[in-house]
Amino acid sequence: MEWVSDSNLVLFHASTILLLALCAIETISLFFGFSFQGGVDDFLPDHSLDGVDGTGGILGWLYFGKIPFLILFILFLGVFSVIGYTLVMVVQSVTLITLPPTISGVIAFVLSIPFLRTVGSLYVKYMPGFETEAISEQSLVGQRGVVTVGTATKEKPAEVHITSLAGQDIYLMVKMQYEEESVPQGGEVILTQHIEENMYLGRPGLASI
């Protein structure tokens, strides 16, 4: 377990700890009925989501605008950590030289960029539920969905899974339109109004009445 206290791995330890902390915060926020990931995206400037070229340059190449920023950052932290640990251990075992954090950190960062592109492409392909490709938010009004996390009430939103008309899985937040209504996890809701980014009002579906 000497590697845990190895000062030459401090950058990658910090990256791993930050990754775990962000995952924990997102999980806890979903438990309380809101998305930390969605809140982060709300503070970021809006970008064209029409394709990789929409954001231009390296960010577009890394699928920024097609993957939520927090997810992209978590993917980067994971790739950076894995490459960093592997790099230091391989160099040390082959040459008996331990790379200092400044050198290993720079090398790991540079190597992480193309790997992040690859991981991002796989994420977009196999995890469409979180993809943020352009879909008219108003077009989702009238769609039915199922509560996946929390209980939707007038005051407290819950996460709802919607399948768009194009067959894309979408996760968004929904509050009930009227005070007396609530839909628990697993219940059906009907979107009635788009009120802000990733937030809708809804009514209980027939399956929840």
BELWOUR-V960968 format. One record per residue. RES is the residue in three letters. OMEGA is omega as a letter, one per 20 degrees, with the letter a starting at -180 (NA if undefined). Layout:
# BELWOUR-V960968
res	omega
RES	OMEGA
RES	OMEGA
This chain:
# BELWOUR-V960968
res	omega
MET	a
GLU	a
TRP	a
VAL	a
SER	a
ASP	a
SER	r
ASN	r
LEU	a
VAL	r
LEU	a
PHE	r
HIS	a
ALA	r
SER	a
THR	r
ILE	r
LEU	r
LEU	a
LEU	r
ALA	r
LEU	r
CYS	r
ALA	r
ILE	r
GLU	r
THR	a
ILE	a
SER	r
LEU	r
PHE	a
PHE	r
GLY	r
PHE	a
SER	r
PHE	r
GLN	r
GLY	r
GLY	r
VAL	a
ASP	r
ASP	a
PHE	a
LEU	r
PRO	r
ASP	r
HIS	r
SER	a
LEU	a
ASP	r
GLY	a
VAL	a
ASP	a
GLY	a
THR	r
GLY	r
GLY	a
ILE	a
LEU	r
GLY	r
TRP	r
LEU	r
TYR	r
PHE	a
GLY	r
LYS	r
ILE	r
PRO	a
PHE	a
LEU	r
ILE	r
LEU	r
PHE	r
ILE	r
LEU	r
PHE	a
LEU	r
GLY	r
VAL	r
PHE	a
SER	a
VAL	r
ILE	a
GLY	r
TYR	a
THR	a
LEU	a
VAL	a
MET	r
VAL	r
VAL	a
GLN	a
SER	a
VAL	a
THR	a
LEU	r
ILE	r
THR	a
LEU	r
PRO	a
PRO	a
THR	a
ILE	a
SER	r
GLY	r
VAL	a
ILE	a
ALA	r
PHE	a
VAL	a
LEU	a
SER	a
ILE	r
PRO	r
PHE	r
LEU	r
ARG	a
THR	r
VAL	r
GLY	r
SER	r
LEU	r
TYR	r
VAL	a
LYS	a
TYR	r
MET	a
PRO	a
GLY	a
PHE	a
GLU	a
THR	r
GLU	a
ALA	r
ILE	a
SER	a
GLU	r
GLN	a
SER	r
LEU	r
VAL	a
GLY	r
GLN	r
ARG	r
GLY	a
VAL	r
VAL	a
THR	r
VAL	r
GLY	r
THR	a
ALA	r
THR	r
LYS	a
GLU	a
LYS	r
PRO	r
ALA	r
GLU	a
VAL	r
HIS	r
ILE	r
THR	a
SER	r
LEU	r
ALA	r
GLY	a
GLN	r
ASP	a
ILE	r
TYR	a
LEU	a
MET	a
VAL	r
LYS	r
MET	a
GLN	a
TYR	a
GLU	a
GLU	a
GLU	r
SER	r
VAL	a
PRO	r
GLN	a
GLY	r
GLY	a
GLU	r
VAL	r
ILE	r
LEU	a
THR	a
GLN	r
HIS	a
ILE	r
GLU	a
GLU	r
ASN	a
MET	a
TYR	r
LEU	a
GLY	r
ARG	r
PRO	r
GLY	a
LEU	a
ALA	a
SER	a
ILE	NA
